[in-house]
Amino acid sequence: MISALQKQELKELKEQKFQTRRATVDAVEEILFEPIPILDHGFVRVIDYMGDDSAIVQAARVSYGKGTKQVNQDKGLIYYLMRHWHTTPFEMCEIKFHIKLPIFVARQWIRHRTANVNEYSARYSIMDKEFYIPKNEHLAPQSTQNHQGRSEGKPLTGKEAERVLDILKQDSLQCYSHYEELLNQTPDGNVIDESRSGLARELARMNLTMNYYTQWYWKVDLHNLMHFLMLRADSHAQYEIRVYADAMIDVMRKWCPLACGAFEEYRQGAAHLSKSGVEVVKKIIKGEKVTQENSGMGKREWEEFEAKFL
């Protein structure tokens, strides 16, 4: 999962001790630098962080100014901020992750343009021989409802599943074999054939499949982290990115438990209503009969409304 070099780095980092006057969180200090396993070869680990729940409260109270009503409990204030979409105090907290993930997951992930990212360079270094192979239960046909996802609860079985897994594994192995041949070099630096020069790394890498693993450092503030998690920990998100998001929610729960509780209450576990949706709820409370035809909603929005509330 982590290389010998990374294991040595981890050992050295854990042996270091620092004195600081800034806020620290015991629960995060316990997991600092430790890889949290994801998928078959991936991981998430916290490299650094700044701020905690108190930093959110401190920022919010500064912005209120002198003479305004003070909030007695930090939890009440944080929940108020989350409930009313006052997001800037959450930007006072930042966290830096080291993440190892399949390339196709990274290409989804990078669409969130609200973080600082530094990725492993295959122009500079040789890619590891590590690729993602799904478990049988995650092999599924295309969904007939969701045009960008797989069918839920209907995995491929029998010989078809075996053949799919065999193709994925054999293609990945063959591509890496050809990658080494193009480089004329093995990952440990040994030349394969002294009579050949080998292709430049920046060109040889294009032959690798999307399930090979890459790595990056990903630094983000708490507000944008929660926005990422709201989308990627959702049940409709692709499984392979959702498992990373789930692990990061566990980290956030350790880091800023009050903010995480507010996030789970008002974002992850909440439902957004349109203007028409609010009017429908008012009618239902009054005992009026409401159908899609008199709701003011389109067919798809009405189906989503029914799934959430009816």
C-alpha positions in Angstrom: 0.0 0.0 0.0 2.8 2.5 0.9 6.3 2.1 -0.5 9.4 1.4 1.6 10.5 5.0 1.2 7.1 6.2 2.5 7.3 3.8 5.4 10.7 5.3 6.3 9.3 8.8 6.0 6.4 7.9 8.2 8.7 6.5 10.8 10.8 9.6 10.8 7.8 11.9 10.9 6.3 10.1 13.9 9.5 10.4 15.8 9.5 14.2 15.4 8.1 16.4 18.3 7.2 20.0 18.1 6.2 22.6 20.6 3.4 24.9 19.4 1.0 27.5 20.7 -1.6 26.9 18.0 -4.6 24.8 18.5 -4.2 21.0 18.1 -6.7 18.2 18.1 -5.8 15.0 20.0 -7.9 12.8 17.8 -6.2 14.1 14.7 -2.7 13.9 16.2 -3.4 10.2 16.8 -3.9 9.5 13.1 -1.5 12.1 11.7 0.6 10.6 8.8 -1.1 7.2 9.2 -2.5 5.7 6.0 -6.2 4.8 6.0 -6.6 2.0 3.5 -9.0 2.6 0.6 -9.9 0.1 -2.2 -7.1 -2.4 -2.9 -4.0 -0.2 -3.0 -5.2 3.3 -2.1 -5.1 5.3 1.0 -5.9 8.7 2.6 -3.7 10.2 5.3 -3.6 13.5 7.1 -0.3 15.4 6.6 -1.2 18.6 8.3 -4.1 20.7 9.5 -4.8 24.2 10.8 -7.7 25.3 13.1 -10.5 23.4 14.8 -14.1 24.1 15.9 -12.9 27.0 18.0 -11.3 28.7 15.0 -14.7 28.8 13.3 -16.4 30.3 16.4 -13.5 32.8 16.8 -13.8 34.0 13.1 -17.6 34.3 13.4 -17.5 36.4 16.5 -14.9 38.7 15.1 -17.2 39.4 12.1 -20.1 40.2 14.3 -18.4 43.2 15.8 -18.7 44.8 19.2 -22.2 45.3 20.6 -23.9 42.4 18.9 -25.5 39.6 20.8 -23.1 36.9 21.9 -23.8 33.2 21.4 -23.2 31.2 24.6 -22.4 27.8 23.1 -20.0 27.1 20.3 -22.3 24.3 19.0 -25.2 26.7 18.7 -23.2 29.2 16.8 -21.7 26.6 14.4 -25.1 25.1 13.7 -26.5 28.6 13.1 -23.7 29.3 10.6 -24.2 26.1 8.8 -28.0 26.4 8.7 -27.9 29.9 7.2 -25.1 29.3 4.8 -22.6 31.6 6.5 -19.6 29.8 5.0 -16.6 32.1 5.5 -15.9 31.1 9.1 -15.4 27.5 8.0 -12.7 28.7 5.6 -10.5 29.5 8.6 -9.8 25.8 9.0 -7.5 23.9 6.5 -6.3 20.4 6.1 -3.8 18.7 3.9 -4.2 15.1 2.7 -1.9 12.7 1.0 -4.1 10.5 -1.2 -3.3 7.5 -3.4 -6.1 6.8 -5.9 -6.8 5.3 -9.3 -6.3 7.7 -12.2 -9.9 7.6 -13.3 -11.0 8.6 -9.8 -8.4 11.4 -9.8 -9.9 12.7 -13.1 -13.3 13.0 -11.4 -11.8 14.4 -8.2 -9.8 17.2 -9.9 -13.1 18.8 -11.2 -13.4 20.2 -7.7 -11.3 23.3 -8.4 -11.3 24.6 -4.8 -8.1 22.9 -3.4 -4.4 23.1 -3.9 -3.1 20.0 -5.6 0.4 18.6 -6.3 0.4 15.2 -8.1 3.0 12.6 -8.5 4.8 13.2 -11.8 5.1 10.4 -14.3 7.4 12.6 -16.3 9.9 12.6 -13.5 9.4 9.2 -11.9 8.3 5.7 -13.0 4.8 4.7 -12.1 4.3 1.9 -9.6 3.0 -1.5 -10.8 -0.3 -1.0 -8.9 -3.7 -1.0 -10.5 -7.3 -1.1 -9.2 -9.4 -4.3 -9.8 -13.0 -4.0 -8.5 -14.5 -6.7 -6.2 -17.2 -8.9 -7.8 -20.0 -7.1 -6.0 -19.0 -3.8 -7.7 -19.2 -5.1 -11.2 -22.5 -4.0 -12.7 -24.1 -3.1 -16.0 -25.0 0.4 -17.0 -28.0 1.9 -15.2 -31.1 2.5 -17.3 -32.0 5.5 -15.0 -28.6 7.1 -14.3 -26.8 7.7 -17.6 -23.4 8.2 -15.9 -23.5 5.3 -13.4 -23.9 1.6 -12.9 -27.1 -0.3 -11.8 -27.4 -0.7 -8.1 -27.9 -4.2 -6.6 -27.4 -6.0 -9.9 -23.8 -7.1 -10.1 -22.5 -9.3 -12.9 -22.2 -12.9 -12.0 -20.8 -16.2 -13.2 -18.6 -16.5 -16.2 -19.3 -12.9 -17.3 -17.9 -11.5 -14.1 -14.9 -13.8 -14.3 -14.2 -12.7 -17.8 -14.5 -9.0 -17.0 -12.0 -9.4 -14.1 -9.7 -11.4 -16.2 -9.7 -8.7 -19.0 -9.1 -5.9 -16.5 -6.2 -7.8 -14.9 -4.6 -9.0 -18.1 -4.9 -5.7 -19.8 -3.3 -3.9 -16.9 -0.4 -6.4 -16.6 0.2 -6.3 -20.4 0.2 -2.5 -20.4 2.7 -2.3 -17.6 4.9 -4.8 -19.4 4.8 -2.6 -22.5 5.4 0.5 -20.3 8.6 -1.1 -19.0 9.6 -2.1 -22.5 9.0 1.4 -23.8 11.1 2.9 -21.0 13.7 0.1 -21.3 13.8 0.3 -17.6 12.3 -1.4 -14.5 10.8 0.5 -11.6 14.0 -0.1 -9.5 16.1 1.6 -12.2 17.6 -1.4 -14.0 18.1 -1.2 -17.8 16.4 -4.0 -19.6 18.4 -3.9 -22.9 21.7 -2.0 -23.1 21.4 -1.8 -26.9 18.3 0.4 -26.7 17.8 4.0 -25.4 14.2 3.6 -24.3 11.3 6.1 -24.7 11.1 9.2 -22.5 8.9 8.8 -19.4 6.5 11.6 -20.4 5.6 9.6 -23.5 5.8 6.0 -22.2 3.2 6.8 -19.5 0.4 7.3 -22.1 0.2 3.6 -22.5 -1.0 2.9 -19.0 -4.6 2.2 -18.2 -6.9 4.5 -16.2 -7.0 2.1 -13.3 -3.3 2.6 -12.4 -2.7 4.4 -9.1 -1.5 8.0 -8.9 -0.8 10.0 -5.7 -1.2 13.7 -4.7 -1.2 16.1 -1.9 -4.6 17.8 -1.6 -5.0 20.9 0.6 -8.4 22.4 1.2 -10.3 24.6 3.6 -13.2 23.1 5.6 -15.9 24.9 3.7 -14.8 23.5 0.3 -14.0 20.1 1.9 -17.6 19.9 3.0 -18.9 20.9 -0.4 -16.7 18.1 -1.9 -18.0 15.6 0.6 -21.6 16.6 0.2 -21.3 15.6 -3.5 -18.9 12.7 -3.3 -20.3 10.9 -0.2 -23.7 11.0 -1.7 -25.3 7.6 -2.4 -25.4 8.5 -6.1 -21.7 9.2 -6.4 -19.5 6.5 -7.9 -18.5 3.9 -5.4 -14.7 4.3 -6.0 -14.7 8.0 -5.1 -17.4 7.6 -2.4 -15.2 5.3 -0.3 -12.6 8.1 -0.2 -15.2 10.6 0.8 -16.5 8.4 3.6 -13.0 8.0 5.0 -12.5 11.8 4.9 -15.8 12.4 6.8 -14.4 10.2 9.5 -11.3 12.4 9.6 -13.5 15.5 9.7 -15.5 14.1 12.6 -12.2 13.8 14.6 -10.9 17.2 13.5 -14.0 19.4 13.9 -16.7 17.3 15.5 -19.2 20.2 16.0 -18.8 21.4 12.4 -19.1 17.8 11.2 -22.3 17.4 13.2 -23.7 20.5 11.6 -22.6 19.3 8.1 -24.4 16.0 8.7 -27.5 17.7 10.0 -27.9 20.5 7.4 -26.1 19.3 4.3 -25.5 15.5 4.1 -28.8 14.5 5.8 -30.9 17.4 4.5 -33.0 18.0 1.4 -33.2 21.1 -0.7 -36.6 22.5 -1.8 -37.3 24.7 -4.7 -39.9 27.5 -4.5 -42.5 25.1 -6.0 -41.5 22.4 -3.5 -42.0 24.8 -0.5 -45.5 25.6 -1.9 -46.3 21.9 -2.2 -45.3 21.2 1.4 -47.5 24.1 2.5 -50.4 22.6 0.6 -49.8 19.1 2.1 -49.7 20.5 5.6 -53.1 22.2 5.0 -54.5 18.8 3.8 -54.8 19.7 0.2 -54.3 17.1 -2.5 -51.2 17.6 -4.6 -50.2 15.8 -7.8 -47.4 16.4 -10.2 -49.9 18.2 -12.6 -50.8 20.9 -10.0 -47.4 21.0 -8.2 -45.7 23.4 -10.6 -42.8 20.8 -10.9 -41.5 18.9 -13.9 -41.8 15.1 -14.0 -38.2 14.5 -12.8 -38.4 17.1 -10.0 -41.7 15.6 -8.8 -40.2 12.1 -8.8 -37.3 13.4 -6.7 -39.7 15.1 -4.4 -41.8 12.0 -3.9 -38.7 9.9 -3.2 -37.7 12.3 -0.4 -40.9 13.3 1.2 -43.9 11.1 0.1 
